[in-house]
Amino acid sequence: MPIIASAKKQLRQNKTKKSRNDHFRALYREARKSFEAAIKQKDLKAAQAIFRNETDKDGKTTKAGLQSIIDKLEKKNIIHANNAARKKKNFVKAMKAIA
């Protein structure tokens, strides 16, 4: 455990940042798994809906799309910009493969 006051503050900050980062990573993991399941079933419409935005029958957006989540991770410096671009490229490539 830290003894110096600045080290204690840094520990508090790290806990806060970790919980925020874990939340956004969990959103990404959930969206990615559903996207990969749609790709595995060769369901292009579902994969496109997950990648862009999921909507319910009333046309209201219920969840952010996978692309949007990746952009948020990049904006919040959870992943690097090139990593985000590579992920989006590979997801688009997977959709084109089943089209």
N, C-alpha and C positions, 0 to 999 in steps of 0.2 A: 504494500500500500504506500502511496506517496506521503511524504512528510511535509515537503515545502508547499506553501499555499498555491503557488502557480501550477505546480504539478497536480494538486487536488482539483483545481479549476479545469485543467486540461483533461483530467479523467472524467469530470462531469460533462464536458463538451463532447468527448469521444462517445460517451453513452448516448447522449442526445442524437448525435449524428448517426451512430450505428442503428438506433431504433428507426430513424427516418429512412436510412438507406435500406434496411431490411424490409420495411413496408413496401417501398417501391420495387425492390427486387422480387418480392412475393407476388406483386401484381404482374410483373413481367413473366415470372415462371408460370403462373396460372394461364395467362393469355397464350404463351408459347406452347404449353401442353395442349390446349384446346385447338390451336392452329395445327400443330403436328398431328393430332388425332384426325382432323378434317383432311389433311393431306394424305394420311395413311388410308383413309376411306375413299380417297380420290373424289372428294366433294368440293368442287371448285367454288361454288356459290358460298358455302359455309366458310371456306378458307378466306375468301375475299371479304366476307362480312366481319370475320374476326380480325383480319389484318387492318381494315379501315376503321369501321365502327360497327358495333352490334346494336341493332334496333329491335324494339318489340313490335307487336302488330299495330300499335297506334302510330308508329313512326317516330317515337321518342327514343333518344339514345339512352341505352341502359348501361353500357360499359364503354370505356375508352378502347379504341382499337389498339392492336399490337404496335402499329407504326407510331401512334401517339404516345404510347407508353415508352417506347424506345427513345423518342424525342425528349420526353420528360427526364429520363435517366441521363441523357446527354446534357441537357440544360442544367441539371442539378449536380453535374460533375461526378455522377456515380459511375458512369462508363465514359471512355474516351470517344471523341467525335468520330475517329476512324473506325472504332469498334462498332459504334451505332450504325454507321454507313454500311459496314460489312454485313451486319446482322440483317438490315433491311434488304440489302442486295440478295442475300441468300434466301430470304423468305419469298421475295418476288420471283427468284429463279425457281423455287420449288413450286410456286403456283403456275408458272409457265410450263413446267415439266408435265403437269397433269392436264393442261389445257388442250 
